[in-house]
Amino acid sequence: MSHIVTVQAAVTAFADFIEPTDAELDAIEREMPVILADVDLLDAQIITLDRIPTELDARRLRRARRRALAARVDLANRTAGATLPTGGAA
């Protein structure tokens, strides 16, 4: 029989480094609309797992897919706009 040994001391030794940085929190905040849209899409997909989708289910899935795609496009456009260099011609 092998014994399970806890590694609490090793885990808590770096407790100060476990917290997210301000930059990571800002990135999560920027991505939150995409995360919420993906959650809505998953909810719509989960609803249809155990039954044949009705017309209402199909509409719910289409709307959720469109919202998720729109949120991703919006995030990509905001990210691309923020990282593009200003001025100068190619």
N, C-alpha and C positions, 0 to 999 in steps of 0.2 A: 504494500500500500504506500503510495507516495503522498506526502503531506503538501497541502497547499499553503504557501508562505505569502503573507501579505507584503506588499511593497509600498505601504503607506508612507514611510519615511522618504522613499525615493520620489514618490508622487508629490508630496507636499513640500519637498525641498525646493521645488521650482514654482510654488504657488503664485509668486509675484509675476512670473512670466506667462502664466496661463491666461490672464485677462487679455481681451482684445485691445489693440491699440486704437487711437482715435482715427487713424486712417482706415483701419479695418471696419470700424463702426460706421464711418462715412460711406464706405463701399457697400456695406450691407443696407444702409439707408437708401442709397441710390438704386439698389437692385430690388428693394422691397416691392414695388409694383409688379415686377416680373415674378417674384416669389409668390405673391398673393394670386396672380392670374394663373400660375401653374397649379396652385392648391385648388382653385376653383375648377380647373380642367380635370384634375384628378378626382375631385368630388363627383363631377358629372360622369366620369368614366366608371367610378366605383358603383354608382347607382345602377348602371346598365349591366353589371357583371352577371347577375343571377337571373336576368330575364331578357326577353326580346325587347329591344328599344322601341318605345312608342314614338309617335311623331313629336310629342313634347320633349322626349328624351333626345331625339335627334336634333331638334332646335337648340336645346340646352348645350349639347356637345358642340354644335357649330358656333354658337355664341362664345362659349368658353375658349374654343380654339382661336377664334378671331381676336378675342381679348388678350390671350397669351401671346399671339403673334404681334399684335399691336404694341404690347408692352415691351416685347423684345426689340422691335424696330425702334421704338422711342428711346430705349436705353442705348441701343447701338448708335443712333443719331446723336444723342447727347454726349456719349463717350467719344465718338469720332470728332465732334465739334470742339470738345474740350482739349483734345490732343493734337489737333492740327496746328502746324506752325503758322504764325501770322505774318503777313507781308511777303514780298518777294514773288517772283514769277519763275516758273519752271523753265 
